[in-house]
Amino acid sequence: MRLHTKIVATTVTAAALMAGNVTATAAIPGNTVLTGDSVVANPTLPDFLQNKAKAKANTGVGCVTDGSIADEIANASGGTHVDQYQCAGASFATGGIHIEDALRTAAHRGDLNPQTKNVVIVAGANDTYPYGADVAASDHAIRAGLRNAINVAHHHAPKAKVIVVGYPHVSFNSVYCYNSGLGSSNPFPVPAVSIEQTEQRLQKTLREVAQQNNATFLDAWPMSLGHEACSPDRWWVNLVDIMPPAPGNLPLHLNANGTHAYGQLIGHNIVH
């Protein structure tokens, strides 16, 4: 996902590559299956380009990840094994790899199974921007796709805790920053009412669908307060970020501080 990128459609959508022939493998009992978009894939640019050229893949759906979120989840949970099925550009029902299909692939490979303890889902932003002003169409795509994904998880891992994780906050008081200015405490804010409204709609939809389908919604807003894109202590890499508070792999994605906090939040809320 590129949360702010996708919401305002300012950069090219990350392409998704489905894995080719997949076969079942020996699963680790009590594992966690992680699926989602580029916020939890967090590929480096060289790896992403190699993946585009079909020269590199390290997730179960043929995409690439730097593994940082999975590592944080494992560390925070005391060592749970995380099977990775993330992909840049993934969505619930719009473009790229669909989350329900990623989970079906995980089941086919043997990683999503009756002994799986947790299924973690992070997606939805890539289902917002393609519909433009048609909020109803976007809402339908997210609701239907997330419901299907949760059902797939429950079917193959009936005892697992299914966690739908909300995104960290991006905007604050209807303001967003693409450019951090000449220092980390000198941002260039721009009005961002549409971004804030989209964040709120997506948050509400993810929460409702999770609660209606026997899944858990994990709210990332409280812990990300004060770390929005305009904050000197931001968790996002701005489009132009001359003096970032922490390094990051891609513009408009989480920086190292953000991936640490986000992964820790997830890891502390899964079944150990």
PyRosetta script that sets phi, psi and omega in degrees:
from pyrosetta import init, pose_from_sequence

init()
pose = pose_from_sequence("MRLHTKIVATTVTAAALMAGNVTATAAIPGNTVLTGDSVVANPTLPDFLQNKAKAKANTGVGCVTDGSIADEIANASGGTHVDQYQCAGASFATGGIHIEDALRTAAHRGDLNPQTKNVVIVAGANDTYPYGADVAASDHAIRAGLRNAINVAHHHAPKAKVIVVGYPHVSFNSVYCYNSGLGSSNPFPVPAVSIEQTEQRLQKTLREVAQQNNATFLDAWPMSLGHEACSPDRWWVNLVDIMPPAPGNLPLHLNANGTHAYGQLIGHNIVH")
pose.set_psi(1, 150.4)
pose.set_omega(1, 161.9)
pose.set_phi(2, -121.0)
pose.set_psi(2, 95.2)
pose.set_omega(2, -162.8)
pose.set_phi(3, -49.9)
pose.set_psi(3, -60.5)
pose.set_omega(3, -178.5)
pose.set_phi(4, -72.6)
pose.set_psi(4, -33.9)
pose.set_omega(4, 178.3)
pose.set_phi(5, -58.9)
pose.set_psi(5, -49.6)
pose.set_omega(5, -174.8)
pose.set_phi(6, -68.9)
pose.set_psi(6, -38.4)
pose.set_omega(6, -176.0)
pose.set_phi(7, -62.2)
pose.set_psi(7, -40.4)
pose.set_omega(7, -177.4)
pose.set_phi(8, -105.5)
pose.set_psi(8, 0.8)
pose.set_omega(8, 175.8)
pose.set_phi(9, 56.1)
pose.set_psi(9, 53.4)
pose.set_omega(9, -178.6)
pose.set_phi(10, -101.6)
pose.set_psi(10, -12.3)
pose.set_omega(10, 177.4)
pose.set_phi(11, -134.0)
pose.set_psi(11, 170.6)
pose.set_omega(11, -176.8)
pose.set_phi(12, -72.1)
pose.set_psi(12, 138.7)
pose.set_omega(12, 179.0)
pose.set_phi(13, -63.3)
pose.set_psi(13, 135.5)
pose.set_omega(13, 177.7)
pose.set_phi(14, -66.9)
pose.set_psi(14, 132.2)
pose.set_omega(14, -179.1)
pose.set_phi(15, -78.7)
pose.set_psi(15, 151.9)
pose.set_omega(15, 179.8)
pose.set_phi(16, -120.2)
pose.set_psi(16, 141.9)
pose.set_omega(16, -179.5)
pose.set_phi(17, -122.6)
pose.set_psi(17, 119.2)
pose.set_omega(17, 176.8)
pose.set_phi(18, -75.5)
pose.set_psi(18, 148.4)
pose.set_omega(18, 177.1)
pose.set_phi(19, -67.7)
pose.set_psi(19, 155.9)
pose.set_omega(19, -179.7)
pose.set_phi(20, -81.9)
pose.set_psi(20, -122.5)
pose.set_omega(20, 179.4)
pose.set_phi(21, -76.2)
pose.set_psi(21, 123.2)
pose.set_omega(21, -179.9)
pose.set_phi(22, -116.9)
pose.set_psi(22, 147.1)
pose.set_omega(22, 179.6)
pose.set_phi(23, -130.8)
pose.set_psi(23, 155.7)
pose.set_omega(23, -179.5)
pose.set_phi(24, -67.5)
pose.set_psi(24, 144.0)
pose.set_omega(24, 178.5)
pose.set_phi(25, -126.2)
pose.set_psi(25, 165.9)
pose.set_omega(25, 179.1)
pose.set_phi(26, -71.5)
pose.set_psi(26, 117.2)
pose.set_omega(26, -177.1)
pose.set_phi(27, -83.2)
pose.set_psi(27, 153.2)
pose.set_omega(27, 175.0)
pose.set_phi(28, -91.5)
pose.set_psi(28, 121.0)
pose.set_omega(28, -177.6)
pose.set_phi(29, -58.1)
pose.set_psi(29, 141.7)
pose.set_omega(29, 177.2)
pose.set_phi(30, 75.3)
pose.set_psi(30, 22.6)
pose.set_omega(30, -176.0)
pose.set_phi(31, -75.8)
pose.set_psi(31, 169.6)
pose.set_omega(31, 172.5)
pose.set_phi(32, -116.6)
pose.set_psi(32, 131.1)
pose.set_omega(32, 175.5)
pose.set_phi(33, -101.4)
pose.set_psi(33, 122.7)
pose.set_omega(33, 179.9)
pose.set_phi(34, -108.5)
pose.set_psi(34, 124.1)
pose.set_omega(34, 176.5)
pose.set_phi(35, -135.1)
pose.set_psi(35, 150.3)
pose.set_omega(35, -179.1)
pose.set_phi(36, 163.7)
pose.set_psi(36, -166.5)
pose.set_omega(36, -175.7)
pose.set_phi(37, -97.2)
pose.set_psi(37, -158.2)
pose.set_omega(37, -173.0)
pose.set_phi(38, -72.2)
pose.set_psi(38, -13.6)
pose.set_omega(38, 175.0)
pose.set_phi(39, -63.6)
pose.set_psi(39, -36.9)
pose.set_omega(39, 178.1)
pose.set_phi(40, -101.8)
pose.set_psi(40, -11.1)
pose.set_omega(40, 171.4)
pose.set_phi(41, -81.7)
pose.set_psi(41, -45.9)
pose.set_omega(41, 174.9)
pose.set_phi(42, 48.8)
pose.set_psi(42, 53.3)
pose.set_omega(42, -179.4)
pose.set_phi(43, -72.4)
pose.set_psi(43, 153.5)
pose.set_omega(43, 168.9)
pose.set_phi(44, -76.5)
pose.set_psi(44, 158.4)
pose.set_omega(44, -179.7)
pose.set_phi(45, -61.8)
pose.set_psi(45, -45.1)
pose.set_omega(45, 177.5)
pose.set_phi(46, -59.5)
pose.set_psi(46, -41.5)
pose.set_omega(46, 178.8)
pose.set_phi(47, -65.5)
pose.set_psi(47, -40.6)
pose.set_omega(47, 179.7)
pose.set_phi(48, -61.9)
pose.set_psi(48, -43.1)
pose.set_omega(48, -179.9)
pose.set_phi(49, -66.9)
pose.set_psi(49, -38.1)
pose.set_omega(49, 175.9)
pose.set_phi(50, -64.4)
pose.set_psi(50, -37.3)
pose.set_omega(50, 177.8)
pose.set_phi(51, -66.2)
pose.set_psi(51, -39.3)
pose.set_omega(51, 176.7)
pose.set_phi(52, -60.1)
pose.set_psi(52, -35.2)
pose.set_omega(52, 179.4)
pose.set_phi(53, -85.6)
pose.set_psi(53, 5.9)
pose.set_omega(53, -179.9)
pose.set_phi(54, 60.4)
pose.set_psi(54, 33.4)
pose.set_omega(54, 179.9)
pose.set_phi(55, -103.9)
pose.set_psi(55, -10.5)
pose.set_omega(55, -178.8)
pose.set_phi(56, -154.0)
pose.set_psi(56, 139.6)
pose.set_omega(56, 174.3)
pose.set_phi(57, -155.6)
pose.set_psi(57, 139.2)
pose.set_omega(57, 178.7)
pose.set_phi(58, -142.4)
pose.set_psi(58, 18.2)
pose.set_omega(58, 170.3)
pose.set_phi(59, -116.9)
pose.set_psi(59, 166.0)
pose.set_omega(59, -176.1)
pose.set_phi(60, -68.2)
pose.set_psi(60, -10.5)
pose.set_omega(60, 178.1)
pose.set_phi(61, -111.9)
pose.set_psi(61, 21.1)
pose.set_omega(61, 173.1)
pose.set_phi(62, 79.0)
pose.set_psi(62, 21.3)
pose.set_omega(62, 179.5)
pose.set_phi(63, -112.7)
pose.set_psi(63, -170.5)
pose.set_omega(63, -177.8)
pose.set_phi(64, -126.0)
pose.set_psi(64, 149.8)
pose.set_omega(64, 176.6)
pose.set_phi(65, -144.9)
pose.set_psi(65, 152.6)
pose.set_omega(65, 172.8)
pose.set_phi(66, -85.1)
pose.set_psi(66, -5.3)
pose.set_omega(66, 176.2)
pose.set_phi(67, 77.2)
pose.set_psi(67, 3.8)
pose.set_omega(67, -173.0)
pose.set_phi(68, -66.9)
pose.set_psi(68, -43.2)
pose.set_omega(68, 179.9)
pose.set_phi(69, -65.4)
pose.set_psi(69, -45.0)
pose.set_omega(69, 178.8)
pose.set_phi(70, -60.4)
pose.set_psi(70, -40.3)
pose.set_omega(70, 178.5)
pose.set_phi(71, -63.8)
pose.set_psi(71, -41.7)
pose.set_omega(71, 179.1)
pose.set_phi(72, -65.2)
pose.set_psi(72, -40.3)
pose.set_omega(72, 177.7)
pose.set_phi(73, -61.0)
pose.set_psi(73, -45.9)
pose.set_omega(73, -179.8)
pose.set_phi(74, -62.7)
pose.set_psi(74, -44.0)
pose.set_omega(74, -179.0)
pose.set_phi(75, -65.0)
pose.set_psi(75, -43.5)
pose.set_omega(75, -177.0)
pose.set_phi(76, -71.6)
pose.set_psi(76, -25.0)
pose.set_omega(76, -176.4)
pose.set_phi(77, -96.2)
pose.set_psi(77, 1.9)
pose.set_omega(77, 179.3)
pose.set_phi(78, 86.5)
pose.set_psi(78, 19.0)
pose.set_omega(78, 173.0)
pose.set_phi(79, 109.1)
pose.set_psi(79, 17.3)
pose.set_omega(79, 177.9)
pose.set_phi(80, -59.2)
pose.set_psi(80, 144.2)
pose.set_omega(80, 177.3)
pose.set_phi(81, -81.7)
pose.set_psi(81, 128.6)
pose.set_omega(81, -178.2)
pose.set_phi(82, -112.3)
pose.set_psi(82, 119.7)
pose.set_omega(82, 173.2)
pose.set_phi(83, -93.9)
pose.set_psi(83, 127.9)
pose.set_omega(83, -168.3)
pose.set_phi(84, -101.5)
pose.set_psi(84, 123.0)
pose.set_omega(84, 179.1)
pose.set_phi(85, -131.3)
pose.set_psi(85, 39.1)
pose.set_omega(85, 178.9)
pose.set_phi(86, -88.9)
pose.set_psi(86, 161.2)
pose.set_omega(86, 175.6)
pose.set_phi(87, -159.7)
pose.set_psi(87, 130.4)
pose.set_omega(87, 174.2)
pose.set_phi(88, -58.4)
pose.set_psi(88, 132.8)
pose.set_omega(88, -179.2)
pose.set_phi(89, 89.6)
pose.set_psi(89, -1.9)
pose.set_omega(89, -179.5)
pose.set_phi(90, -64.6)
pose.set_psi(90, 151.8)
pose.set_omega(90, -179.0)
pose.set_phi(91, -148.4)
pose.set_psi(91, 176.5)
pose.set_omega(91, 175.4)
pose.set_phi(92, -81.9)
pose.set_psi(92, -40.4)
pose.set_omega(92, -174.2)
pose.set_phi(93, -154.9)
pose.set_psi(93, 17.2)
pose.set_omega(93, -173.3)
pose.set_phi(94, -114.8)
pose.set_psi(94, -89.7)
pose.set_omega(94, -178.0)
pose.set_phi(95, -113.1)
pose.set_psi(95, 174.8)
pose.set_omega(95, 176.9)
pose.set_phi(96, 62.6)
pose.set_psi(96, -158.4)
pose.set_omega(96, 177.2)
pose.set_phi(97, -75.2)
pose.set_psi(97, 133.4)
pose.set_omega(97, 176.7)
pose.set_phi(98, -84.7)
pose.set_psi(98, 142.2)
pose.set_omega(98, -175.1)
pose.set_phi(99, -60.3)
pose.set_psi(99, -40.0)
pose.set_omega(99, 180.0)
pose.set_phi(100, -63.1)
pose.set_psi(100, -34.8)
pose.set_omega(100, 178.1)
pose.set_phi(101, -71.7)
pose.set_psi(101, -36.0)
pose.set_omega(101, 175.9)
pose.set_phi(102, -61.1)
pose.set_psi(102, -40.3)
pose.set_omega(102, 179.3)
pose.set_phi(103, -70.3)
pose.set_psi(103, -35.6)
pose.set_omega(103, 175.3)
pose.set_phi(104, -63.9)
pose.set_psi(104, -39.0)
pose.set_omega(104, 176.5)
pose.set_phi(105, -63.3)
pose.set_psi(105, -41.4)
pose.set_omega(105, 177.6)
pose.set_phi(106, -60.7)
pose.set_psi(106, -38.9)
pose.set_omega(106, 178.0)
pose.set_phi(107, -67.9)
pose.set_psi(107, -42.8)
pose.set_omega(107, -180.0)
pose.set_phi(108, -62.6)
pose.set_psi(108, -35.4)
pose.set_omega(108, 179.4)
pose.set_phi(109, -81.2)
pose.set_psi(109, -7.2)
pose.set_omega(109, 177.7)
pose.set_phi(110, 92.4)
pose.set_psi(110, -0.8)
pose.set_omega(110, -178.2)
pose.set_phi(111, -81.6)
pose.set_psi(111, -30.1)
pose.set_omega(111, 175.0)
pose.set_phi(112, -99.6)
pose.set_psi(112, 109.4)
pose.set_omega(112, -170.0)
pose.set_phi(113, -151.9)
pose.set_psi(113, 174.5)
pose.set_omega(113, -177.4)
pose.set_phi(114, -59.5)
pose.set_psi(114, -18.4)
pose.set_omega(114, 178.6)
pose.set_phi(115, -92.6)
pose.set_psi(115, -5.3)
pose.set_omega(115, 178.4)
pose.set_phi(116, -63.1)
pose.set_psi(116, 132.2)
pose.set_omega(116, -178.3)
pose.set_phi(117, -92.3)
pose.set_psi(117, -30.7)
pose.set_omega(117, -175.4)
pose.set_phi(118, -142.3)
pose.set_psi(118, 143.3)
pose.set_omega(118, 169.2)
pose.set_phi(119, -125.4)
pose.set_psi(119, 120.1)
pose.set_omega(119, -177.1)
pose.set_phi(120, -110.1)
pose.set_psi(120, 126.3)
pose.set_omega(120, -177.0)
pose.set_phi(121, -121.2)
pose.set_psi(121, 124.6)
pose.set_omega(121, 176.0)
pose.set_phi(122, -130.9)
pose.set_psi(122, 103.4)
pose.set_omega(122, -178.8)
pose.set_phi(123, -166.4)
pose.set_psi(123, 176.7)
pose.set_omega(123, 176.4)
pose.set_phi(124, 126.5)
pose.set_psi(124, -32.3)
pose.set_omega(124, -177.2)
pose.set_phi(125, -65.3)
pose.set_psi(125, -33.4)
pose.set_omega(125, 179.7)
pose.set_phi(126, -73.9)
pose.set_psi(126, -4.9)
pose.set_omega(126, 174.9)
pose.set_phi(127, -98.3)
pose.set_psi(127, 7.5)
pose.set_omega(127, -177.6)
pose.set_phi(128, -98.5)
pose.set_psi(128, -56.7)
pose.set_omega(128, -169.6)
pose.set_phi(129, -69.9)
pose.set_psi(129, -30.6)
pose.set_omega(129, -175.5)
pose.set_phi(130, -64.5)
pose.set_psi(130, -19.2)
pose.set_omega(130, -175.2)
pose.set_phi(131, -93.2)
pose.set_psi(131, -0.3)
pose.set_omega(131, 178.6)
pose.set_phi(132, 58.5)
pose.set_psi(132, -126.3)
pose.set_omega(132, -177.7)
pose.set_phi(133, -83.2)
pose.set_psi(133, -3.1)
pose.set_omega(133, -178.2)
pose.set_phi(134, -81.7)
pose.set_psi(134, 79.3)
pose.set_omega(134, -177.1)
pose.set_phi(135, -62.9)
pose.set_psi(135, -36.2)
pose.set_omega(135, -178.3)
pose.set_phi(136, -63.3)
pose.set_psi(136, -40.3)
pose.set_omega(136, 179.7)
pose.set_phi(137, -66.4)
pose.set_psi(137, -41.5)
pose.set_omega(137, 177.4)
pose.set_phi(138, -62.8)
pose.set_psi(138, -44.9)
pose.set_omega(138, -179.3)
pose.set_phi(139, -61.7)
pose.set_psi(139, -41.8)
pose.set_omega(139, 179.5)
pose.set_phi(140, -63.2)
pose.set_psi(140, -43.2)
pose.set_omega(140, -179.6)
pose.set_phi(141, -61.1)
pose.set_psi(141, -44.9)
pose.set_omega(141, -178.3)
pose.set_phi(142, -66.9)
pose.set_psi(142, -47.0)
pose.set_omega(142, -177.7)
pose.set_phi(143, -62.7)
pose.set_psi(143, -48.1)
pose.set_omega(143, -177.9)
pose.set_phi(144, -66.4)
pose.set_psi(144, -44.4)
pose.set_omega(144, -178.0)
pose.set_phi(145, -67.4)
pose.set_psi(145, -40.6)
pose.set_omega(145, 178.7)
pose.set_phi(146, -68.6)
pose.set_psi(146, -41.5)
pose.set_omega(146, 177.6)
pose.set_phi(147, -59.1)
pose.set_psi(147, -44.3)
pose.set_omega(147, 178.5)
pose.set_phi(148, -62.6)
pose.set_psi(148, -41.5)
pose.set_omega(148, -179.3)
pose.set_phi(149, -63.5)
pose.set_psi(149, -43.9)
pose.set_omega(149, 178.8)
pose.set_phi(150, -62.5)
pose.set_psi(150, -40.9)
pose.set_omega(150, 179.4)
pose.set_phi(151, -63.5)
pose.set_psi(151, -39.9)
pose.set_omega(151, 177.2)
pose.set_phi(152, -62.5)
pose.set_psi(152, -43.5)
pose.set_omega(152, 179.1)
pose.set_phi(153, -61.7)
pose.set_psi(153, -46.9)
pose.set_omega(153, -179.9)
pose.set_phi(154, -63.3)
pose.set_psi(154, -37.0)
pose.set_omega(154, -177.7)
pose.set_phi(155, -64.9)
pose.set_psi(155, -45.9)
pose.set_omega(155, -175.0)
pose.set_phi(156, -88.8)
pose.set_psi(156, -23.2)
pose.set_omega(156, -179.9)
pose.set_phi(157, -134.6)
pose.set_psi(157, 71.1)
pose.set_omega(157, -171.3)
pose.set_phi(158, -61.9)
pose.set_psi(158, -21.4)
pose.set_omega(158, -179.4)
pose.set_phi(159, -99.1)
pose.set_psi(159, -1.9)
pose.set_omega(159, -175.3)
pose.set_phi(160, -75.7)
pose.set_psi(160, 150.0)
pose.set_omega(160, 169.8)
pose.set_phi(161, -83.2)
pose.set_psi(161, 118.9)
pose.set_omega(161, 179.4)
pose.set_phi(162, -97.7)
pose.set_psi(162, 118.1)
pose.set_omega(162, -174.3)
pose.set_phi(163, -115.3)
pose.set_psi(163, 119.4)
pose.set_omega(163, 173.6)
pose.set_phi(164, -97.9)
pose.set_psi(164, 115.8)
pose.set_omega(164, -173.5)
pose.set_phi(165, -100.7)
pose.set_psi(165, 127.3)
pose.set_omega(165, 174.8)
pose.set_phi(166, -74.6)
pose.set_psi(166, 160.9)
pose.set_omega(166, 179.7)
pose.set_phi(167, -80.6)
pose.set_psi(167, 150.6)
pose.set_omega(167, 169.8)
pose.set_phi(168, -61.8)
pose.set_psi(168, 153.1)
pose.set_omega(168, -179.6)
pose.set_phi(169, -64.1)
pose.set_psi(169, 141.5)
pose.set_omega(169, 178.6)
pose.set_phi(170, -108.4)
pose.set_psi(170, -52.8)
pose.set_omega(170, -178.5)
pose.set_phi(171, -95.5)
pose.set_psi(171, 167.8)
pose.set_omega(171, 177.4)
pose.set_phi(172, -148.0)
pose.set_psi(172, 124.4)
pose.set_omega(172, -179.2)
pose.set_phi(173, 52.5)
pose.set_psi(173, 44.8)
pose.set_omega(173, 177.0)
pose.set_phi(174, 63.0)
pose.set_psi(174, 25.9)
pose.set_omega(174, 179.4)
pose.set_phi(175, -126.4)
pose.set_psi(175, 142.9)
pose.set_omega(175, 178.3)
pose.set_phi(176, -139.1)
pose.set_psi(176, 155.6)
pose.set_omega(176, -179.9)
pose.set_phi(177, -125.9)
pose.set_psi(177, 119.1)
pose.set_omega(177, 171.5)
pose.set_phi(178, -86.2)
pose.set_psi(178, -25.4)
pose.set_omega(178, -174.5)
pose.set_phi(179, -123.9)
pose.set_psi(179, 130.0)
pose.set_omega(179, -177.6)
pose.set_phi(180, -85.8)
pose.set_psi(180, -0.3)
pose.set_omega(180, -179.1)
pose.set_phi(181, 77.4)
pose.set_psi(181, -156.5)
pose.set_omega(181, -176.2)
pose.set_phi(182, -89.7)
pose.set_psi(182, -2.5)
pose.set_omega(182, 179.0)
pose.set_phi(183, -155.2)
pose.set_psi(183, 161.4)
pose.set_omega(183, -175.5)
pose.set_phi(184, -67.0)
pose.set_psi(184, -15.8)
pose.set_omega(184, 178.3)
pose.set_phi(185, -107.3)
pose.set_psi(185, 17.2)
pose.set_omega(185, -176.9)
pose.set_phi(186, -129.0)
pose.set_psi(186, 65.6)
pose.set_omega(186, -176.8)
pose.set_phi(187, -78.6)
pose.set_psi(187, 163.7)
pose.set_omega(187, 173.9)
pose.set_phi(188, -110.3)
pose.set_psi(188, 92.9)
pose.set_omega(188, -175.9)
pose.set_phi(189, -74.9)
pose.set_psi(189, 147.9)
pose.set_omega(189, 174.8)
pose.set_phi(190, -132.4)
pose.set_psi(190, 149.7)
pose.set_omega(190, 177.3)
pose.set_phi(191, -59.7)
pose.set_psi(191, 140.2)
pose.set_omega(191, -176.2)
pose.set_phi(192, -146.9)
pose.set_psi(192, 50.7)
pose.set_omega(192, -179.4)
pose.set_phi(193, -61.1)
pose.set_psi(193, -41.6)
pose.set_omega(193, -177.9)
pose.set_phi(194, -65.0)
pose.set_psi(194, -37.2)
pose.set_omega(194, 177.7)
pose.set_phi(195, -64.7)
pose.set_psi(195, -45.6)
pose.set_omega(195, -179.9)
pose.set_phi(196, -62.0)
pose.set_psi(196, -43.4)
pose.set_omega(196, 180.0)
pose.set_phi(197, -63.9)
pose.set_psi(197, -40.2)
pose.set_omega(197, 179.0)
pose.set_phi(198, -67.1)
pose.set_psi(198, -41.1)
pose.set_omega(198, 175.5)
pose.set_phi(199, -57.1)
pose.set_psi(199, -45.1)
pose.set_omega(199, -177.9)
pose.set_phi(200, -65.9)
pose.set_psi(200, -42.9)
pose.set_omega(200, 178.8)
pose.set_phi(201, -63.1)
pose.set_psi(201, -45.2)
pose.set_omega(201, -178.5)
pose.set_phi(202, -64.1)
pose.set_psi(202, -43.5)
pose.set_omega(202, 178.0)
pose.set_phi(203, -58.3)
pose.set_psi(203, -46.8)
pose.set_omega(203, -179.0)
pose.set_phi(204, -63.1)
pose.set_psi(204, -43.8)
pose.set_omega(204, -177.9)
pose.set_phi(205, -66.6)
pose.set_psi(205, -45.9)
pose.set_omega(205, 179.1)
pose.set_phi(206, -59.9)
pose.set_psi(206, -42.8)
pose.set_omega(206, -179.9)
pose.set_phi(207, -63.2)
pose.set_psi(207, -47.9)
pose.set_omega(207, -176.3)
pose.set_phi(208, -63.5)
pose.set_psi(208, -47.4)
pose.set_omega(208, -177.5)
pose.set_phi(209, -65.3)
pose.set_psi(209, -39.7)
pose.set_omega(209, 177.4)
pose.set_phi(210, -60.4)
pose.set_psi(210, -48.9)
pose.set_omega(210, -177.4)
pose.set_phi(211, -66.1)
pose.set_psi(211, -32.0)
pose.set_omega(211, -178.5)
pose.set_phi(212, -79.3)
pose.set_psi(212, -11.4)
pose.set_omega(212, -173.8)
pose.set_phi(213, -127.6)
pose.set_psi(213, 33.1)
pose.set_omega(213, 173.1)
pose.set_phi(214, 59.0)
pose.set_psi(214, 39.9)
pose.set_omega(214, 174.5)
pose.set_phi(215, -122.9)
pose.set_psi(215, 168.4)
pose.set_omega(215, -179.8)
pose.set_phi(216, -105.8)
pose.set_psi(216, 130.0)
pose.set_omega(216, 173.7)
pose.set_phi(217, -95.0)
pose.set_psi(217, 126.5)
pose.set_omega(217, 178.7)
pose.set_phi(218, -106.8)
pose.set_psi(218, 113.6)
pose.set_omega(218, -174.3)
pose.set_phi(219, -86.2)
pose.set_psi(219, 118.3)
pose.set_omega(219, 179.5)
pose.set_phi(220, -95.2)
pose.set_psi(220, -2.3)
pose.set_omega(220, -177.8)
pose.set_phi(221, -66.3)
pose.set_psi(221, -47.5)
pose.set_omega(221, -177.1)
pose.set_phi(222, -56.7)
pose.set_psi(222, -44.0)
pose.set_omega(222, -176.2)
pose.set_phi(223, -76.9)
pose.set_psi(223, -17.2)
pose.set_omega(223, -179.3)
pose.set_phi(224, -97.3)
pose.set_psi(224, 2.1)
pose.set_omega(224, 176.8)
pose.set_phi(225, -60.6)
pose.set_psi(225, 128.6)
pose.set_omega(225, -177.9)
pose.set_phi(226, 89.9)
pose.set_psi(226, 1.7)
pose.set_omega(226, -179.3)
pose.set_phi(227, -123.0)
pose.set_psi(227, 24.3)
pose.set_omega(227, -179.9)
pose.set_phi(228, -69.9)
pose.set_psi(228, 176.9)
pose.set_omega(228, -172.9)
pose.set_phi(229, -62.9)
pose.set_psi(229, -25.3)
pose.set_omega(229, -179.8)
pose.set_phi(230, -91.9)
pose.set_psi(230, -3.4)
pose.set_omega(230, -176.7)
pose.set_phi(231, -79.2)
pose.set_psi(231, 143.6)
pose.set_omega(231, 172.9)
pose.set_phi(232, -64.3)
pose.set_psi(232, -19.5)
pose.set_omega(232, 177.3)
pose.set_phi(233, -108.2)
pose.set_psi(233, 37.3)
pose.set_omega(233, -174.8)
pose.set_phi(234, -65.7)
pose.set_psi(234, 153.3)
pose.set_omega(234, 175.6)
pose.set_phi(235, -101.7)
pose.set_psi(235, 4.8)
pose.set_omega(235, -178.4)
pose.set_phi(236, -112.8)
pose.set_psi(236, 147.6)
pose.set_omega(236, 172.0)
pose.set_phi(237, -88.7)
pose.set_psi(237, 116.1)
pose.set_omega(237, 179.8)
pose.set_phi(238, -73.3)
pose.set_psi(238, 164.4)
pose.set_omega(238, -177.7)
pose.set_phi(239, -58.4)
pose.set_psi(239, -43.2)
pose.set_omega(239, 171.0)
pose.set_phi(240, -120.7)
pose.set_psi(240, 112.4)
pose.set_omega(240, -173.0)
pose.set_phi(241, -131.3)
pose.set_psi(241, 84.1)
pose.set_omega(241, -171.6)
pose.set_phi(242, -68.2)
pose.set_psi(242, -41.7)
pose.set_omega(242, 179.7)
pose.set_phi(243, -129.1)
pose.set_psi(243, 75.2)
pose.set_omega(243, -177.3)
pose.set_phi(244, -70.4)
pose.set_psi(244, 151.0)
pose.set_omega(244, 176.6)
pose.set_phi(245, -70.8)
pose.set_psi(245, -18.4)
pose.set_omega(245, 178.2)
pose.set_phi(246, -157.6)
pose.set_psi(246, 153.1)
pose.set_omega(246, 178.9)
pose.set_phi(247, -70.2)
pose.set_psi(247, 160.1)
pose.set_omega(247, 177.3)
pose.set_phi(248, -150.5)
pose.set_psi(248, 160.1)
pose.set_omega(248, -176.9)
pose.set_phi(249, -79.7)
pose.set_psi(249, -38.9)
pose.set_omega(249, -173.8)
pose.set_phi(250, -140.2)
pose.set_psi(250, 146.7)
pose.set_omega(250, 172.0)
pose.set_phi(251, -59.9)
pose.set_psi(251, 148.5)
pose.set_omega(251, 175.9)
pose.set_phi(252, 64.7)
pose.set_psi(252, 27.2)
pose.set_omega(252, 173.4)
pose.set_phi(253, -130.8)
pose.set_psi(253, 174.0)
pose.set_omega(253, 179.5)
pose.set_phi(254, -66.4)
pose.set_psi(254, 142.0)
pose.set_omega(254, 172.0)
pose.set_phi(255, -87.9)
pose.set_psi(255, -175.0)
pose.set_omega(255, -175.8)
pose.set_phi(256, -61.5)
pose.set_psi(256, -36.9)
pose.set_omega(256, 177.2)
pose.set_phi(257, -66.2)
pose.set_psi(257, -38.2)
pose.set_omega(257, 179.9)
pose.set_phi(258, -68.5)
pose.set_psi(258, -44.7)
pose.set_omega(258, 179.4)
pose.set_phi(259, -65.1)
pose.set_psi(259, -36.1)
pose.set_omega(259, 177.5)
pose.set_phi(260, -62.0)
pose.set_psi(260, -50.9)
pose.set_omega(260, -177.0)
pose.set_phi(261, -66.4)
pose.set_psi(261, -41.9)
pose.set_omega(261, -177.5)
pose.set_phi(262, -67.2)
pose.set_psi(262, -46.2)
pose.set_omega(262, 178.5)
pose.set_phi(263, -64.5)
pose.set_psi(263, -37.7)
pose.set_omega(263, 177.3)
pose.set_phi(264, -64.8)
pose.set_psi(264, -41.4)
pose.set_omega(264, 177.8)
pose.set_phi(265, -57.6)
pose.set_psi(265, -47.3)
pose.set_omega(265, -179.6)
pose.set_phi(266, -64.6)
pose.set_psi(266, -46.6)
pose.set_omega(266, -177.8)
pose.set_phi(267, -60.4)
pose.set_psi(267, -34.2)
pose.set_omega(267, 179.4)
pose.set_phi(268, -76.0)
pose.set_psi(268, -10.9)
pose.set_omega(268, -175.7)
pose.set_phi(269, -115.0)
pose.set_psi(269, 8.5)
pose.set_omega(269, 175.5)
pose.set_phi(270, -95.0)
pose.set_psi(270, 167.7)
pose.set_omega(270, 175.8)
pose.set_phi(271, -78.9)
pose.set_psi(271, 125.0)
pose.set_omega(271, -177.6)
pose.set_phi(272, -88.2)
pose.dump_pdb("model.pdb")
